[in-house]
């Protein structure tokens, strides 16, 4: 477990414009964060993503697990998943975050990075199934556990970048036009040998897209 000298301060918006990323700081105690980390490492249905790119299959280094209120089919980055039923611990945490954020979530994409060599490239979570036909904003709550990792944003049309170190128990919420104007990434660091679990709570709109 990574020990950090200073806890992150809550921030109303980490982005300078064209989007909102709220930093809630640490929403769990160190003891709660460690308990949740061990629970998720053991109890979630982790699998490697198998991505189809230019006609070839690739298996990602990181592992993922997809959960939801129903058996939602999720297509992203050339891969396909069916949602698992919520585990009790994951569902309780979802309810806690909903109360904090003031927004309902019906699904969660969990990511497991076993060490700092595993990362996520630049992307936006802008799939059609995350966008309401009625124009409601896309809200994604991202909660980190385990190793502290650098998370970065870059504007799609301008040179601006924003870096943030995400600690265990820290919650950020991406909303507004963030996915439209910004990409984000998890940086690599060969110095990090501890695992990180990231939970991204979302609202999924499968029936509106049929």
C-alpha positions as CSV (number, residue, x, y, z in Angstrom):
1,X,0.0,0.0,0.0
2,X,1.4,3.4,-1.0
3,X,1.7,5.9,1.9
4,X,1.3,9.5,1.0
5,X,2.3,12.5,3.2
6,X,-0.6,14.8,2.3
7,X,-4.2,13.9,1.6
8,X,-5.6,15.5,-1.5
9,X,-7.8,18.6,-1.0
10,X,-11.3,18.6,-2.6
11,X,-11.5,20.7,-5.7
12,X,-14.6,22.0,-7.5
13,X,-13.1,21.6,-10.9
14,X,-9.7,20.3,-12.0
15,X,-10.3,21.4,-15.6
16,X,-9.8,25.0,-16.8
17,X,-12.7,25.0,-19.2
18,X,-14.9,22.8,-21.5
19,X,-15.8,20.3,-18.8
20,X,-16.1,19.5,-15.1
21,X,-14.0,17.1,-13.1
22,X,-14.8,17.4,-9.4
23,X,-12.3,16.1,-6.9
24,X,-13.9,15.0,-3.7
25,X,-10.6,14.1,-2.0
26,X,-10.5,11.0,0.2
27,X,-14.0,9.7,0.9
28,X,-12.8,6.7,2.9
29,X,-10.4,6.2,5.7
30,X,-7.1,4.4,5.0
31,X,-8.5,1.3,6.9
32,X,-11.7,1.3,4.8
33,X,-9.7,1.7,1.6
34,X,-7.4,-1.2,2.4
35,X,-10.4,-3.4,3.3
36,X,-12.2,-2.6,0.1
37,X,-9.0,-3.2,-2.0
38,X,-8.6,-6.6,-0.6
39,X,-12.3,-7.4,-1.0
40,X,-12.3,-6.3,-4.7
41,X,-9.1,-8.2,-5.5
42,X,-10.7,-11.4,-4.2
43,X,-14.4,-11.1,-5.1
44,X,-14.7,-9.4,-8.5
45,X,-14.9,-11.4,-11.7
46,X,-11.6,-10.2,-13.2
47,X,-10.9,-11.0,-16.8
48,X,-8.4,-9.7,-19.4
49,X,-10.0,-7.6,-22.1
50,X,-9.7,-9.1,-25.6
51,X,-9.7,-6.3,-28.1
52,X,-10.1,-6.6,-31.9
53,X,-8.0,-4.0,-33.7
54,X,-7.5,-4.0,-37.5
55,X,-8.7,-7.6,-37.7
56,X,-6.3,-8.9,-34.9
57,X,-7.1,-10.0,-31.4
58,X,-5.1,-8.5,-28.5
59,X,-5.3,-9.3,-24.8
60,X,-4.9,-6.3,-22.5
61,X,-2.5,-6.5,-19.6
62,X,-5.0,-5.0,-17.2
63,X,-8.1,-6.9,-16.1
64,X,-11.6,-5.6,-16.0
65,X,-15.0,-6.6,-14.5
66,X,-18.4,-5.2,-15.5
67,X,-21.4,-5.0,-13.1
68,X,-24.9,-3.6,-13.4
69,X,-28.5,-3.5,-12.4
70,X,-29.2,-5.8,-15.3
71,X,-27.2,-8.1,-17.6
72,X,-26.2,-5.1,-19.8
73,X,-24.3,-5.7,-23.0
74,X,-21.4,-3.3,-23.3
75,X,-19.4,-2.7,-26.4
76,X,-16.2,-0.5,-26.2
77,X,-12.8,-0.3,-27.8
78,X,-13.6,-3.4,-30.0
79,X,-14.5,-5.6,-27.0
80,X,-17.9,-6.9,-25.6
81,X,-19.0,-7.6,-22.1
82,X,-22.1,-8.8,-20.3
83,X,-22.7,-7.3,-16.8
84,X,-22.5,-9.4,-13.7
85,X,-24.8,-9.0,-10.8
86,X,-23.6,-6.6,-8.1
87,X,-21.6,-8.0,-5.3
88,X,-22.8,-6.8,-1.8
89,X,-19.7,-4.7,-1.1
90,X,-19.8,-3.1,-4.6
91,X,-23.5,-2.3,-4.3
92,X,-23.1,-0.7,-0.9
93,X,-20.3,1.5,-2.2
94,X,-22.4,2.5,-5.2
95,X,-25.1,3.7,-2.9
96,X,-22.6,5.7,-0.8
97,X,-21.2,7.4,-3.9
98,X,-24.7,8.2,-5.2
99,X,-25.5,10.0,-1.9
100,X,-22.2,12.0,-2.2
101,X,-22.5,12.9,-5.8
102,X,-26.3,13.3,-6.1
103,X,-26.5,11.2,-9.2
104,X,-27.9,7.7,-9.8
105,X,-25.6,4.9,-11.3
106,X,-26.8,1.6,-12.7
107,X,-23.4,0.1,-13.6
108,X,-19.7,-0.1,-12.8
109,X,-16.7,-0.9,-14.9
110,X,-13.8,-2.0,-12.6
111,X,-10.2,-2.0,-13.7
112,X,-7.3,-3.9,-12.1
113,X,-3.7,-2.7,-12.7
114,X,-1.4,-5.2,-11.0
115,X,1.6,-2.7,-11.0
116,X,2.8,0.5,-12.6
117,X,3.7,-1.2,-15.9
118,X,0.0,-1.6,-16.6
119,X,-1.8,1.5,-17.8
120,X,-4.6,2.9,-20.0
121,X,-4.0,4.9,-23.1
122,X,-5.6,8.2,-24.1
123,X,-9.4,7.9,-24.6
124,X,-12.8,9.4,-23.8
125,X,-15.8,7.5,-22.4
126,X,-18.1,8.8,-25.1
127,X,-19.9,5.6,-26.2
128,X,-23.5,6.2,-27.3
129,X,-24.8,3.9,-24.5
130,X,-23.4,6.4,-21.9
131,X,-25.3,9.2,-23.4
132,X,-29.1,9.8,-22.9
133,X,-31.3,10.6,-25.8
134,X,-32.9,13.3,-23.7
135,X,-29.6,15.3,-23.5
136,X,-28.7,14.5,-19.8
137,X,-25.1,15.0,-19.0
138,X,-22.7,12.0,-18.9
139,X,-21.6,11.6,-15.2
140,X,-18.8,9.1,-14.4
141,X,-17.6,8.7,-10.8
142,X,-14.1,7.2,-10.5
143,X,-12.9,5.8,-7.2
144,X,-9.3,4.6,-6.7
145,X,-7.9,1.9,-4.4
146,X,-4.3,0.8,-3.8
147,X,-1.2,2.4,-5.4
148,X,-1.2,6.1,-6.0
149,X,-1.1,6.7,-9.8
150,X,-0.8,9.7,-12.1
151,X,-4.0,10.4,-14.0
152,X,-4.0,13.0,-16.8
153,X,-6.4,14.9,-19.0
154,X,-5.6,16.6,-22.4
155,X,-7.9,18.8,-24.5
156,X,-8.9,17.3,-27.9
157,X,-8.4,20.6,-29.7
158,X,-6.0,22.7,-27.6
159,X,-2.6,21.9,-26.0
160,X,-3.8,22.1,-22.4
161,X,-3.1,19.2,-20.1
162,X,-4.0,18.5,-16.4
163,X,-2.3,16.0,-14.2
164,X,-3.6,14.6,-10.9
165,X,-2.2,12.0,-8.5
166,X,-5.0,9.7,-7.4
167,X,-4.7,8.2,-4.0
168,X,-6.4,5.2,-2.4
169,X,-9.9,6.2,-1.4
170,X,-10.0,9.3,-3.6
171,X,-13.1,10.1,-5.7
172,X,-13.2,12.2,-8.8
173,X,-16.4,12.8,-10.9
174,X,-16.3,13.6,-14.6
175,X,-19.4,15.5,-15.8
176,X,-20.7,18.2,-18.2
177,X,-18.8,18.3,-21.5
178,X,-15.7,16.5,-20.2
179,X,-16.0,13.4,-22.5
180,X,-16.7,15.6,-25.5
181,X,-13.7,17.9,-25.2
182,X,-11.1,16.0,-23.1
183,X,-9.3,12.7,-23.2
184,X,-7.8,11.0,-20.1
185,X,-5.2,8.4,-19.4
186,X,-3.5,6.4,-16.6
187,X,0.2,6.9,-16.8
188,X,2.8,4.1,-16.5
189,X,5.5,4.1,-13.8
190,X,8.0,1.2,-13.5
191,X,8.7,2.2,-9.9
192,X,5.2,1.2,-8.7
193,X,4.9,-2.5,-7.7
194,X,1.6,-2.4,-5.9
195,X,-1.8,-3.1,-7.5
196,X,-4.4,-0.4,-8.1
197,X,-8.2,-1.0,-8.5
198,X,-10.3,1.7,-10.1
199,X,-14.1,1.6,-10.0
200,X,-15.9,3.8,-12.6
201,X,-19.6,4.1,-11.8
202,X,-21.8,5.0,-14.8
203,X,-25.4,5.3,-16.0
204,X,-25.9,3.0,-18.9
205,X,-28.7,3.5,-21.5
206,X,-29.0,0.2,-23.4
207,X,-32.7,0.4,-24.3
208,X,-32.6,3.9,-25.7
209,X,-30.1,2.8,-28.3
210,X,-32.1,-0.2,-29.7
